[in-house]
């Protein structure tokens, strides 16, 4: 199972745990039902990072929890980290590359 499929599966799993329908999830995440249904009916349809963040907030789990490898492993994302992810999702590819370049100047490799 690839990474996207795992995230989709985890979303379904959290929905099941919380006894939440697609309609309720869409409403809480401020997304359309069609958007969420497309994730499961269209093989090549991939949720955007912005949608993933909205879903994680609606499910009351961290974005990292949706991407974790081990079902027992938990990650915690701070409010600041969530805000950075939201900001990142709104950047163009060119802007993201510029930010990566700046970050690389601060990281010792």
RAPEBEL-V104070 format. One record per pair of residues at least 24 apart in sequence whose ideal C-beta (glycine too) atoms are under 10 Angstrom apart, sorted by sequence separation. I is the first residue (numbers start at 0). J is the second residue. D is the distance in Angstrom with one decimal. If there is no record, write none. Layout:
# RAPEBEL-V104070
i=[I | I]
j=[J | J]
d=[D | D]
This chain:
# RAPEBEL-V104070
i=[11 | 28 | 29 | 30 | 52 | 10 | 28 | 56 | 27 | 28 | 55 | 11 | 27 | 28 | 29 | 30 | 7 | 10 | 11 | 25 | 28 | 29 | 10 | 24 | 25 | 27 | 28 | 52 | 55 | 56 | 24 | 27 | 28 | 52 | 7 | 8 | 26 | 27 | 6 | 7 | 25 | 27 | 52 | 53 | 24 | 51 | 52 | 4 | 23 | 24 | 3 | 49 | 52 | 10 | 48 | 49 | 52 | 7 | 48 | 51 | 4 | 7 | 19 | 49 | 50 | 6 | 7 | 19 | 48 | 49 | 3 | 6 | 14 | 17 | 48 | 49 | 3 | 10 | 13 | 17 | 47 | 48 | 3 | 13 | 16 | 17 | 2 | 3 | 14 | 17 | 10 | 13 | 14 | 16 | 6 | 9 | 10 | 13 | 9 | 12 | 13 | 10 | 13 | 6 | 10 | 6 | 9 | 10 | 9 | 13 | 13 | 12 | 9 | 10 | 6 | 9 | 8 | 9 | 7 | 9 | 12 | 6 | 5 | 6 | 5 | 6 | 9 | 5 | 5 | 2 | 2]
j=[35 | 52 | 53 | 54 | 76 | 35 | 53 | 81 | 53 | 54 | 81 | 38 | 54 | 55 | 56 | 57 | 35 | 38 | 39 | 53 | 56 | 57 | 39 | 53 | 54 | 56 | 57 | 81 | 84 | 85 | 54 | 57 | 58 | 82 | 38 | 39 | 57 | 58 | 38 | 39 | 57 | 59 | 84 | 85 | 57 | 84 | 85 | 38 | 57 | 58 | 38 | 84 | 87 | 46 | 84 | 85 | 88 | 44 | 85 | 88 | 42 | 45 | 57 | 87 | 88 | 45 | 46 | 58 | 87 | 88 | 43 | 46 | 54 | 57 | 88 | 89 | 44 | 51 | 54 | 58 | 88 | 89 | 45 | 55 | 58 | 59 | 45 | 46 | 57 | 60 | 54 | 57 | 58 | 60 | 51 | 54 | 55 | 58 | 55 | 58 | 59 | 57 | 60 | 54 | 58 | 55 | 58 | 60 | 60 | 64 | 65 | 65 | 64 | 65 | 62 | 65 | 65 | 66 | 65 | 67 | 70 | 65 | 65 | 66 | 66 | 67 | 70 | 67 | 68 | 66 | 68]
d=[10.0 | 9.1 | 6.1 | 7.5 | 9.7 | 8.2 | 4.1 | 7.9 | 8.6 | 5.1 | 8.3 | 9.3 | 8.8 | 8.8 | 9.3 | 8.4 | 9.7 | 7.7 | 7.7 | 9.6 | 7.0 | 8.2 | 9.2 | 9.6 | 9.3 | 8.0 | 3.9 | 6.7 | 9.4 | 10.0 | 6.9 | 3.7 | 8.3 | 9.8 | 5.4 | 9.8 | 8.4 | 8.1 | 9.0 | 6.5 | 8.5 | 9.3 | 5.7 | 9.3 | 5.7 | 8.6 | 5.9 | 9.9 | 8.5 | 7.3 | 8.7 | 8.8 | 9.8 | 8.3 | 6.6 | 7.0 | 6.9 | 9.5 | 8.5 | 8.7 | 9.5 | 9.1 | 8.2 | 9.5 | 8.9 | 9.1 | 7.6 | 7.5 | 7.1 | 4.3 | 9.5 | 7.3 | 9.3 | 9.5 | 4.1 | 7.5 | 9.2 | 8.5 | 8.7 | 6.7 | 6.7 | 9.4 | 5.3 | 8.9 | 8.9 | 8.0 | 9.8 | 7.8 | 9.5 | 9.5 | 5.9 | 9.4 | 7.2 | 9.7 | 7.0 | 9.9 | 8.8 | 4.6 | 9.9 | 9.8 | 8.7 | 9.7 | 5.9 | 9.1 | 7.2 | 10.0 | 9.2 | 9.3 | 8.5 | 8.0 | 7.9 | 9.7 | 7.3 | 6.6 | 9.5 | 5.0 | 9.7 | 8.0 | 9.2 | 8.0 | 8.8 | 5.1 | 8.5 | 6.2 | 7.7 | 9.9 | 8.8 | 8.9 | 8.2 | 7.2 | 9.6]
